[in-house]
Amino acid sequence: MTQGGLEMVRGSARGKRWVGLVMMLILLAGIATAASAAEPSQLRIGIHTEEGWMTPYSYVTGYPGLPFVRMIYDTLFIMNAERTPVPWMVREYSTSEDGLTWTLKLHEGIEFHDGTPLTSADVAFSYTFMTLHGHGPWQRSLRGIRSVETPDPLTVVIHLERVLPLFKQVPLAEVVIIPAHIWEGVTDPKTITDATGSGPYRLLEYVSGQFYRLEAHPNYFHAEQVPSVASIIVPFIPDATTMFMALKAGEIDMGTRDVPPEMVADLAGTAGLKVDRGPSYVSTLLAINNGRPPFDQVDFRRALELAVDVQYLVDIIRLGQATVGSPGFVHPMSPWVAAVPAAVKQDFAAAAGLLEGLGFVDRNADGLREDPQGNSFQQTIITSAERPERVRAAQIIADWFKQIGLNTVVQAMEHTTVAARVWPDFDVTKGRDYDLAVWGWSAGVQENPLNLWEVLHTKGTLNVGAFSDPAVDAVAERLREVTARDDFRPVAEELARTTAGKVPFITLWYPDNSYAYRPEAHDGWVYVRGLGILDKLSLLGPVPAGAGPLGPVGARSLPWIVLAVVLAGAGIVVARRKRRS
């Protein structure tokens, strides 16, 4: 079905989704109300994605999935609000003179959610298991470890193959610890449905398609930072409009979606709501399948880049609330660079010249170019129907491509379908099935400079566009050989400069993210630099003097008013569809 030049893949149009959304919230209103009765302290966080069982191998997204996983599972170190790694499960540590051996002493009394003591054996098991079973950030974070020893239940000794200047950040503050008594003998970690960890919150209930319920770990080990709420209800609200309606109506206390720029003033002016805003390491880009002709030709990709005005996209789609994308991919505020390549200026004439040189010529004067063999040419941009700003970006970009004579179609589809075509099973070795895609990386990709290798190197695990360039590979390899933290900057800057002009993809923008919440329900949100407020740090706090870890906030639920809001919205959709007919 085509609407205004936008092709909606069957089953993904919003007009076809509202019935399912209404049914979901009918169930959710009753279930969540019952589940939350008599809780002394409860927080309601609406989530826009379903993240499986929230285990280290079942979560789906880097955001909001991974922040929830980190609430359930702890790491040896933790990144503080300024993104500096500090000890967490570790009470003291030391390194050998050559930097190749790290000795870590665990806190006493750390327990998994089922009461089993956490020991050094669990740390050794976790690192070994995740080295053998790759998924997400785990396997790549453990590169460079030669062996792990456990001389006693509270001591971990890690031997490295080479000096790793970011070792405290990756893997110590990155890789979560899983219980050996549950995961031993597991051959397919994606099948595990037991989310027992040692983090400040445990997964108490998961109803697929409806909600999660987490509760505070009653025996959390930390003497100074403990869970600040007793219970967290996490309803699934995939539709953006519905999530912000629920916030305004007081049905949820925080939403995981970034507030669109056009709604920031409205939500900030709503009684009882507060909006925190800050720059983000999240990147939005136009992914290009470098493995499919003619996108395998750098001049064709350069022509695409010259047709795009990234400043216009920031001004129109983000209302200026974003940083313009750099052709070197690295965020301008990254601590790993002092400067990044400037955005390419839109130049239709130069783009047309490159296409002419490649043999893409309009032979029948219909305004569209044929390929060098004289065949009609069409390229497709796929994007997530659930993300309106990505759909709008795809439409604008498609119009620009048509202005340089390239017939371009936009297909909006379910986000899971987009992911399966761009990054099937999160494994780049399984190939890809797309021309172009409005895609994005979560903030963690920019935070670790070694991830630049993963994104840009021919063998990188995040190279979803099959980009391959010997010059880029050579600089990326040098990045992995850095032995001192301060030495990352010159190599990262050189990598950004080398990448610019090769156009592995087109970085569109890095958003300023805004998050709305109800401070009356919880006012401990911490805006973590580059990431936002959904972080373990936001849900931890000091032990109140003489009052125990949890103070009463009052039981709340998801009452039927949410359903009324959704039904009203659904009625508007139906009315509009009838008027179109």
C-alpha positions in Angstrom: 0.0 0.0 0.0 1.3 3.4 -0.9 0.4 6.6 0.9 1.9 9.9 -0.3 4.9 8.3 -1.9 5.5 6.1 1.2 5.1 2.4 0.8 3.8 0.7 3.9 4.7 -2.9 4.2 1.7 -5.1 5.0 0.9 -5.1 8.7 3.1 -2.2 9.6 0.8 0.8 9.0 -0.3 2.7 12.1 -3.9 2.5 11.0 -3.6 -1.3 11.2 -1.9 -1.4 14.6 -4.3 0.5 16.8 -6.6 -2.4 17.4 -3.8 -4.5 18.8 -2.6 -1.6 20.9 -6.1 -1.1 22.4 -6.3 -4.9 23.2 -2.9 -4.8 24.8 -3.8 -2.0 27.1 -7.2 -3.5 28.0 -5.3 -6.5 29.4 -2.5 -4.3 30.8 -4.9 -2.1 32.7 -6.3 -5.0 34.6 -3.1 -7.0 35.0 -0.9 -4.1 36.1 -3.5 -2.9 38.6 -3.7 -6.3 40.2 0.1 -6.7 40.2 0.8 -3.4 41.8 -1.7 -3.6 44.7 -0.2 -3.0 48.1 3.3 -2.2 46.9 4.9 0.3 49.4 6.9 2.1 46.7 6.3 1.7 43.0 7.6 3.3 39.8 5.9 2.9 36.4 8.2 3.1 33.3 6.7 2.8 29.9 9.0 0.9 27.5 8.6 1.1 23.7 10.3 -2.2 22.9 9.9 -5.8 24.2 13.2 -7.2 25.4 12.5 -10.9 25.8 13.5 -12.2 29.3 16.0 -9.4 29.8 18.9 -11.9 30.1 22.3 -11.0 28.6 21.4 -13.1 25.6 17.7 -12.3 25.1 17.5 -8.5 25.2 17.0 -6.9 21.8 18.2 -3.3 21.8 21.1 -1.3 23.2 18.5 1.2 24.4 16.2 0.7 26.2 17.0 -3.0 26.6 20.6 -3.0 27.8 20.0 -0.4 30.7 17.3 -2.8 32.1 19.7 -5.8 31.8 22.2 -3.7 33.8 19.6 -3.2 36.5 19.3 -7.0 36.8 22.9 -8.0 36.4 25.9 -6.3 38.0 29.4 -5.6 36.6 32.7 -5.6 38.5 33.2 -1.9 37.8 30.5 0.7 36.9 30.5 3.8 34.8 29.6 6.9 36.9 27.5 9.8 35.6 30.6 11.4 34.0 31.3 8.0 32.3 34.4 7.3 34.4 34.8 3.6 35.4 34.8 3.1 39.2 34.9 -0.1 41.3 31.5 -1.6 42.1 31.5 -5.3 43.0 35.2 -4.9 43.5 36.4 -3.5 46.9 40.1 -3.2 45.9 42.3 -4.0 42.9 45.9 -3.9 41.8 47.9 -4.4 38.6 51.3 -5.8 37.9 54.1 -3.5 36.8 53.8 -4.7 33.2 50.0 -4.1 33.2 49.3 -7.7 32.1 47.9 -9.0 35.4 44.9 -7.6 37.3 44.0 -8.8 40.8 40.5 -8.0 42.0 39.0 -8.5 45.5 35.2 -8.8 45.6 33.0 -7.4 48.3 31.8 -9.9 50.8 28.2 -10.9 51.0 27.2 -10.4 47.3 24.2 -12.7 46.5 22.3 -13.6 43.4 18.6 -12.9 43.5 17.9 -16.6 44.5 20.2 -16.2 47.6 23.2 -18.1 46.2 26.5 -16.4 47.1 28.3 -14.8 44.2 32.0 -15.8 44.2 35.1 -15.4 42.0 34.1 -18.7 40.3 31.0 -17.0 38.9 33.2 -14.2 37.5 35.6 -16.6 35.8 32.6 -18.6 34.5 31.0 -15.5 33.1 34.1 -14.3 31.3 34.8 -17.8 29.9 31.1 -18.5 28.8 30.7 -15.1 27.1 34.0 -15.5 25.3 32.7 -18.8 23.8 29.1 -17.6 23.2 29.2 -14.3 21.3 26.3 -11.9 21.5 26.0 -8.1 21.6 28.9 -6.4 23.4 30.1 -9.4 25.5 32.4 -11.4 23.3 34.1 -8.4 21.7 34.6 -6.8 25.1 36.6 -9.8 26.3 39.2 -9.8 23.6 42.7 -9.7 24.9 42.1 -11.9 28.0 44.5 -14.8 28.2 43.2 -16.5 31.4 41.2 -16.0 34.6 42.2 -17.6 38.0 40.3 -17.8 41.2 42.8 -18.4 44.1 40.0 -18.0 46.7 36.2 -17.3 46.6 36.7 -13.5 46.7 39.8 -13.1 44.5 39.9 -12.9 40.7 43.2 -12.8 38.9 43.0 -11.8 35.2 46.0 -12.3 32.8 46.0 -10.3 29.6 47.6 -11.0 26.3 48.5 -7.4 25.9 48.1 -4.1 27.8 44.5 -2.9 27.5 44.3 0.8 28.4 40.5 0.7 28.7 40.4 -2.5 30.8 38.4 -0.9 33.6 35.8 0.3 31.2 35.9 -2.7 28.9 35.3 -5.4 30.1 35.2 -4.6 33.8 32.4 -2.0 33.6 30.8 -3.6 30.5 30.4 -7.4 31.0 27.7 -8.5 33.4 28.2 -11.4 35.8 25.9 -14.4 35.4 25.3 -17.3 37.9 27.3 -20.4 37.0 24.8 -22.7 38.8 22.1 -21.6 36.3 24.2 -21.2 33.1 26.5 -24.2 33.4 25.9 -26.8 30.6 23.9 -24.3 28.5 24.6 -24.7 24.8 22.1 -22.2 23.4 22.1 -19.2 25.7 19.2 -17.5 23.9 16.9 -20.2 25.3 17.5 -19.2 28.9 14.4 -17.7 30.6 15.8 -17.4 34.1 16.9 -13.8 34.6 18.5 -14.4 38.0 21.3 -11.9 38.5 22.9 -10.0 41.4 21.9 -6.5 40.4 19.8 -4.1 42.4 16.5 -5.3 40.8 15.2 -8.7 39.9 12.8 -9.7 37.3 9.7 -10.9 39.2 7.2 -11.2 36.3 7.1 -11.1 32.5 3.9 -11.3 30.5 4.8 -11.3 26.8 3.2 -8.5 24.9 2.1 -6.8 28.1 4.5 -5.8 30.9 7.5 -6.6 33.1 7.6 -6.3 36.9 10.8 -5.8 38.7 11.4 -5.7 42.4 14.3 -4.5 44.6 16.9 -7.0 45.6 16.4 -7.2 49.3 19.9 -8.3 50.1 21.8 -6.0 47.7 25.4 -5.9 48.8 26.3 -2.2 48.4 26.6 -0.4 51.7 26.0 3.1 50.3 23.9 2.7 47.1 20.7 0.6 47.4 17.5 0.3 45.3 15.5 3.5 45.7 12.1 2.0 44.8 10.6 -1.3 45.8 8.9 -2.2 42.6 9.0 -1.2 38.9 6.1 -1.9 36.6 7.2 -1.7 32.9 4.3 -1.8 30.5 4.9 -2.2 26.8 3.8 1.0 24.9 5.2 0.8 21.4 3.2 3.7 20.0 4.9 7.0 20.6 1.7 9.1 20.8 0.2 6.7 23.3 3.3 6.8 25.5 3.3 10.6 25.7 -0.5 10.7 26.3 0.0 8.2 29.2 2.7 10.5 30.7 0.4 13.6 30.4 -2.5 11.7 32.0 -0.3 10.5 34.9 -0.6 6.8 33.9 3.2 6.2 33.8 6.0 8.0 35.7 8.6 7.9 32.9 8.8 6.9 29.3 11.8 5.4 27.6 11.1 7.2 24.4 13.0 10.4 23.6 10.5 13.2 23.6 10.2 14.5 20.0 11.4 18.1 19.7 7.9 19.4 18.8 6.5 18.0 22.0 9.2 19.1 24.5 7.6 22.5 25.3 4.2 20.8 25.7 5.3 18.2 28.1 7.6 20.5 30.0 4.6 22.8 30.6 2.4 20.0 31.8 1.7 20.1 35.5 3.5 17.4 37.4 6.0 16.6 34.5 9.6 17.5 34.2 11.8 17.2 31.0 15.5 16.7 31.2 17.5 17.3 28.0 21.1 16.8 27.0 23.3 15.8 24.1 23.4 12.1 23.2 26.0 9.7 21.7 23.1 8.1 19.8 23.7 8.2 16.0 21.1 8.2 13.2 22.4 7.4 9.8 21.6 6.3 6.3 23.0 2.8 6.1 24.3 1.7 2.7 24.7 -1.9 1.6 28.3 -1.6 0.2 28.1 -5.2 -0.9 25.4 -4.7 -3.5 26.0 -2.9 -6.8 26.0 0.0 -7.5 26.5 0.8 -3.8 29.9 -0.9 -3.9 31.3 2.0 -5.9 32.6 4.8 -3.8 31.6 7.5 -6.4 28.0 6.3 -6.3 28.0 6.6 -2.5 29.6 10.0 -2.8 26.8 11.1 -5.1 24.3 10.0 -2.5 26.1 11.9 0.2 26.2 15.1 -2.0 22.5 14.9 -2.4 21.8 15.0 1.3 21.6 18.2 3.4 22.2 17.0 7.0 21.7 20.5 8.4 18.3 20.7 6.8 17.3 17.4 8.5 18.5 18.7 11.9 16.5 22.0 11.4 13.3 20.5 10.1 13.0 17.1 11.7 14.8 17.7 15.0 13.9 21.5 15.2 17.6 22.2 15.8 17.7 19.8 18.8 20.6 17.7 17.4 24.2 17.8 16.3 24.8 17.6 12.6 26.3 14.2 11.6 30.0 14.0 10.7 31.2 12.0 7.6 33.8 10.5 10.0 31.0 9.0 12.2 32.6 10.1 15.5 30.5 12.4 17.6 32.0 15.9 17.9 31.7 15.9 21.7 33.4 12.4 21.9 36.3 12.5 24.5 38.3 10.5 21.9 38.6 13.3 19.4 39.4 17.0 19.4 37.9 17.7 16.0 35.8 15.8 13.4 35.4 16.3 9.6 32.8 18.8 8.7 29.5 17.8 7.2 29.4 17.7 3.3 27.5 20.5 1.7 24.6 19.5 -0.5 25.5 19.8 -4.2 23.1 18.4 -6.7 25.3 19.4 -9.7 28.3 17.6 -8.3 26.2 14.5 -7.5 24.8 14.4 -11.0 28.3 14.7 -12.4 29.5 11.7 -10.5 26.5 9.6 -11.7 27.1 10.7 -15.3 30.7 9.5 -14.9 29.5 6.1 -13.7 27.1 5.7 -16.7 23.9 6.5 -14.9 22.2 8.6 -17.6 18.6 9.5 -18.3 18.2 8.0 -21.8 14.5 8.5 -22.3 14.1 12.0 -20.8 11.6 10.9 -18.1 13.7 12.5 -15.4 15.1 9.2 -14.0 18.4 7.7 -14.8 18.9 4.3 -16.2 21.9 2.1 -15.1 25.0 1.8 -17.3 23.4 -1.1 -19.2 20.4 1.0 -20.1 18.1 -0.8 -17.6 15.7 1.1 -15.4 17.1 1.7 -11.9 15.3 1.8 -8.6 16.7 1.9 -5.0 14.8 1.4 -1.8 15.1 3.0 1.6 13.7 0.8 4.4 12.9 2.2 7.8 11.0 1.5 11.0 7.3 2.5 10.8 7.3 2.9 14.6 9.8 5.8 14.4 8.2 8.8 12.8 11.3 10.9 12.5 13.1 8.1 10.6 10.2 7.8 8.2 10.2 11.5 7.6 13.9 11.5 7.1 13.6 8.7 4.6 10.9 10.6 2.6 13.0 13.8 2.4 16.1 11.9 1.4 14.2 10.0 -1.3 13.0 13.3 -2.7 16.5 14.6 -2.9 17.7 11.4 -4.6 14.9 11.8 -7.2 16.2 15.4 -7.8 19.5 13.8 -9.0 17.6 11.4 -11.2 17.6 8.3 -8.9 14.2 6.6 -8.6 13.9 5.9 -4.9 11.1 4.1 -2.9 10.6 4.3 0.8 9.3 1.2 2.6 8.2 1.6 6.3 8.0 -1.7 8.2 8.1 -3.2 11.6 11.4 -2.4 13.4 12.1 -6.1 13.9 11.8 -6.6 10.1 14.2 -3.8 9.4 16.7 -5.2 11.9 16.4 -8.7 10.4 17.2 -7.3 7.0 20.1 -5.0 8.1 21.6 -7.1 10.9 20.1 -10.6 10.9 20.4 -12.2 14.4 22.9 -9.4 15.2 25.5 -11.3 13.2 27.1 -9.5 10.2 28.4 -12.8 8.9 24.8 -13.7 8.0 24.7 -11.1 5.3 22.1 -8.4 4.7 19.1 -7.7 2.4 18.6 -4.0 1.7 19.8 -1.1 -0.5 19.6 1.8 2.0 18.1 2.0 5.5 17.6 4.8 8.0 19.4 3.1 10.9 20.9 4.0 14.2 23.4 3.0 16.9 22.8 3.3 20.6 25.0 5.6 22.6 27.4 2.9 23.8 28.8 2.4 20.3 30.3 6.0 20.4 31.4 5.7 24.0 34.1 3.1 23.4 36.7 4.1 20.9 37.4 0.5 20.1 33.9 0.2 18.7 35.1 2.4 15.7 37.0 -0.8 14.6 33.8 -2.8 15.0 31.8 -0.3 12.8 34.4 0.5 10.1 36.8 -2.4 9.8 36.1 -5.1 7.1 35.8 -7.7 9.8 34.0 -5.5 12.4 31.0 -7.1 14.2 29.0 -3.8 13.7 29.8 -3.4 10.0 26.2 -3.9 8.9 26.9 -2.3 5.5 29.8 -4.7 4.5 32.1 -1.7 4.0 35.6 -2.6 3.1 38.5 -0.2 2.5 42.2 -1.1 3.0 43.2 2.4 4.1 40.4 2.5 6.8 41.3 -1.0 7.9 45.0 0.0 8.4 44.1 2.9 10.7 41.5 0.8 12.5 44.1 -1.8 13.2 46.3 0.8 14.8 43.5 1.8 17.1 43.4 -1.7 18.5 47.2 -1.6 19.2 47.0 1.5 21.4 48.5 0.8 24.8 47.9 4.1 26.6 44.6 5.8 27.1 45.8 9.2 25.8 47.0 7.7 22.6 43.5 6.9 21.4 42.8 10.5 20.3 45.3 11.0 17.4 44.4 7.6 16.0 40.7 8.0 16.3 40.9 11.4 14.6 43.0 9.9 11.8 40.4 7.2 11.4 37.6 9.7 11.2 39.5 11.7 8.5 40.3 8.6 6.5 36.7 7.4 6.7 35.3 10.7 5.5 35.1 10.6 1.7 34.8 6.8 1.6 31.1 7.1 2.6 30.5 3.7 4.3 27.2 5.3 5.3 25.8 8.8 5.8 25.7 10.0 9.4 22.6 12.2 9.6 22.5 13.5 13.2 23.2 12.9 16.8 20.1 13.9 18.7 19.8 16.0 21.8 17.6 13.6 23.8 14.8 14.8 26.1 13.1 12.5 28.6 9.9 13.3 30.5 9.1 12.0 34.0 7.0 12.7 37.1 9.3 14.0 39.9 6.6 13.4 42.5 6.9 9.6 41.8 10.7 9.6 41.5 13.1 12.5 41.4 16.4 10.7 41.5 16.9 10.6 37.8 20.6 11.2 36.8 21.3 12.5 33.3 24.3 10.4 32.3 26.5 12.2 29.9 25.8 11.2 26.3 23.2 8.5 27.3 20.2 9.9 29.1 18.4 9.2 32.4 17.5 5.5 32.0 20.5 4.1 33.9 21.1 2.0 37.0 22.4 5.1 38.7 19.0 6.7 38.5 17.4 4.0 40.5 20.0 3.7 43.3 20.3 6.0 46.3 21.8 6.2 49.8 20.3 4.3 52.7 18.0 6.7 54.5 19.1 7.1 58.1 17.0 5.0 60.4 14.4 4.3 57.7 15.8 1.3 55.7 16.4 1.5 52.0 12.8 2.1 50.8 10.6 5.0 51.7 6.8 4.8 51.0 5.7 6.6 47.9 2.2 5.2 47.6 0.8 2.4 45.5 -0.1 3.4 41.9 -1.2 1.4 38.9 -2.3 1.7 35.3 -6.0 2.5 35.7 -8.6 2.5 33.0 -8.0 6.2 32.0 -5.1 5.0 29.8 -7.6 2.8 27.9 -9.8 5.9 27.4 -6.9 7.9 26.1 -6.0 5.1 23.6 -9.6 4.6 22.5 -9.9 8.3 21.9 -6.7 8.2 19.8 -8.0 5.2 18.0 -11.2 7.0 17.2 -9.3 9.8 15.7 -7.4 7.3 13.5 -10.6 5.7 12.3 -12.3 9.0 11.6 -9.3 10.2 9.6 -9.3 7.0 7.6 -13.0 7.4 6.9 -12.5 10.9 5.7 -9.7 9.8 3.4 -12.1 7.2 1.9 
